[in-house]
Amino acid sequence: MKRVDDFRLRFGKNEYVPIMVGGMGVDISTSELALEAARLGGIGHISDAMVEDVSDRKFDTSFVKDKTKLYKFNINNMDKSVVQFDLERLADAQRRHIGATMAAKQGPGLIFVNCMEKLTMNGPRETLRTRLNAALDAGIDGITLSAGLHFGSFALMADHPRFREAKLGIIVSSVRALQIFLRKNAKLDRLPDYIIVEGPLAGGHLGFGMDWAEYDLMTITQELLDYLKAENLEIPLIAAGGIFTGSDAVRFLEAGVAGVQVATRFTVTNECGLPAKVKQEYFKASEEDIIVNGISPTGYPMRMLKSTPAIGAGIRPGCESYGYLLDATGNCAYINSYNREVAAHPDEKNIVVMDKTCLCTHMRNFNCWTCGHYTYRLKDTTHKKASGEYQLLTAEHVFKDYQFSIDNQIALPEKEEA
Ligand SMILES: Cc1cc2nc3c(=O)[nH]c(=O)nc-3n(C[C@H](O)[C@H](O)[C@H](O)COP(=O)(O)O)c2cc1C
């Protein structure tokens, strides 16, 4: 009976434990979490979602405060098109976040950054160009392009000296999305170094419609493996979404993938950036508590706990401070929903907005409890204490459980003293 450790993920001559810990914004997949994966010989992701805010918290910078001050005059104006990111400051924040992580790296693994295209930031091309190039400047080992089709993303960093050296990958949820990506990027004569196929059971935004339940990761994985073979493309394929045990991972590795990307099991580790209280919510969740809805202004369905405070919270749009989801014209679907409710209830102090949420503010405050489908199984991965709380895990424990477990088993951690 095989275990994950019998396989290796190969990039050129280098070999890694075939476990990637997926990017989880905003700073849910912290540097500490990614660094553990790298130390143990796998691949860890940080995320650059809301990187200016992340930098302020980590390095005591004042990017958000300064931006708020600059655009304070616009706070009551629902036209947010004036709210722009200063690209030099954005690059500075990105270099700090990534540079500090890379400086702390130990061990044989790699650190990648997850870059979501849907963070359009009222200037989609220029802000993405800045984020990608600053990540390369800061020495990141690899960049995973996510939440979008990324037609032009390779071109945005093609002039960077590390464009052909850093590992660059793309997350897709279908053969068609990959075909389009490859076609659009063909003229650069640079293939992705890896492809992540993310199925419908993942956390965060889904690359499917509300019919997500009709899709299945193994089927899509097979379709992608067949496509890569038919096209003679030797690009490592990584499977993600609902891989909960080492044995689940082995099933995918035996089917021919080069590695797996996992995240949900790590949301209840000490190193994960979620507040302790939220980690307990994840442990406590039952299957019925986990829903997929359309409240993200990105237009992608998103999975979350039903009790997430972001649902219905009609706060004033926080674009002057954040504004990461403002599109190329400076609009966000939440602003429209918020305006509609304000107009319908002019005398109401507590506005309720059900169809969309102010994702920037709520993700920033850890009030949008996005999670993977199997979050309801997390309680089976640890001990319940006499207090009723669940014992947190270490990233090392979870990583090694994926790496060495067999027979669908989940190793429980050593019991902490009560
Ligand atoms: C809390 C949470 C936040 C996530 N945030 C992001 C994100 O910001 N960008 C992204 O590309 N994927 C995100 N994901 C998806 C993961 O990176 C990963 O591919 C997926 O969840 C793997 O499936 P699993 O959670 O069932 O192991 C997130 C997942 C979780 C659980």
PDBQT file of the ligand as one rigid body, heavy atoms in Angstrom, charges set to zero:
ROOT
HETATM    1  C1  LIG A 501      -9.851  29.394   3.878  1.00  0.00    +0.000 C 
HETATM    2  C2  LIG A 501      -9.447  29.220   2.449  1.00  0.00    +0.000 A 
HETATM    3  C3  LIG A 501      -9.089  30.338   1.701  1.00  0.00    +0.000 A 
HETATM    4  C4  LIG A 501      -8.686  30.179   0.373  1.00  0.00    +0.000 A 
HETATM    5  N1  LIG A 501      -8.280  31.277  -0.326  1.00  0.00    +0.000 NA
HETATM    6  C5  LIG A 501      -7.804  31.140  -1.589  1.00  0.00    +0.000 A 
HETATM    7  C6  LIG A 501      -7.267  32.252  -2.283  1.00  0.00    +0.000 A 
HETATM    8  O1  LIG A 501      -7.197  33.365  -1.751  1.00  0.00    +0.000 OA
HETATM    9  N2  LIG A 501      -6.826  32.058  -3.563  1.00  0.00    +0.000 N 
HETATM   10  C7  LIG A 501      -6.864  30.815  -4.162  1.00  0.00    +0.000 A 
HETATM   11  O2  LIG A 501      -6.454  30.680  -5.320  1.00  0.00    +0.000 OA
HETATM   12  N3  LIG A 501      -7.348  29.737  -3.506  1.00  0.00    +0.000 NA
HETATM   13  C8  LIG A 501      -7.797  29.870  -2.246  1.00  0.00    +0.000 A 
HETATM   14  N4  LIG A 501      -8.236  28.763  -1.563  1.00  0.00    +0.000 N 
HETATM   15  C9  LIG A 501      -8.163  27.439  -2.226  1.00  0.00    +0.000 C 
HETATM   16  C10 LIG A 501      -6.927  26.649  -1.770  1.00  0.00    +0.000 C 
HETATM   17  O3  LIG A 501      -5.738  27.293  -2.114  1.00  0.00    +0.000 OA
HETATM   18  C11 LIG A 501      -6.885  25.193  -2.290  1.00  0.00    +0.000 C 
HETATM   19  O4  LIG A 501      -6.628  25.107  -3.651  1.00  0.00    +0.000 OA
HETATM   20  C12 LIG A 501      -8.112  24.353  -1.998  1.00  0.00    +0.000 C 
HETATM   21  O5  LIG A 501      -8.849  24.803  -0.907  1.00  0.00    +0.000 OA
HETATM   22  C13 LIG A 501      -7.681  22.917  -1.774  1.00  0.00    +0.000 C 
HETATM   23  O6  LIG A 501      -8.737  22.122  -1.353  1.00  0.00    +0.000 OA
HETATM   24  P1  LIG A 501      -8.928  21.668   0.177  1.00  0.00    +0.000 P 
HETATM   25  O7  LIG A 501      -9.143  22.923   0.948  1.00  0.00    +0.000 OA
HETATM   26  O8  LIG A 501     -10.124  20.788   0.132  1.00  0.00    +0.000 OA
HETATM   27  O9  LIG A 501      -7.693  20.942   0.618  1.00  0.00    +0.000 OA
HETATM   28  C14 LIG A 501      -8.653  28.891  -0.228  1.00  0.00    +0.000 A 
HETATM   29  C15 LIG A 501      -9.029  27.787   0.546  1.00  0.00    +0.000 A 
HETATM   30  C16 LIG A 501      -9.425  27.933   1.866  1.00  0.00    +0.000 A 
HETATM   31  C17 LIG A 501      -9.792  26.715   2.661  1.00  0.00    +0.000 C 
ENDROOT
TORSDOF 0
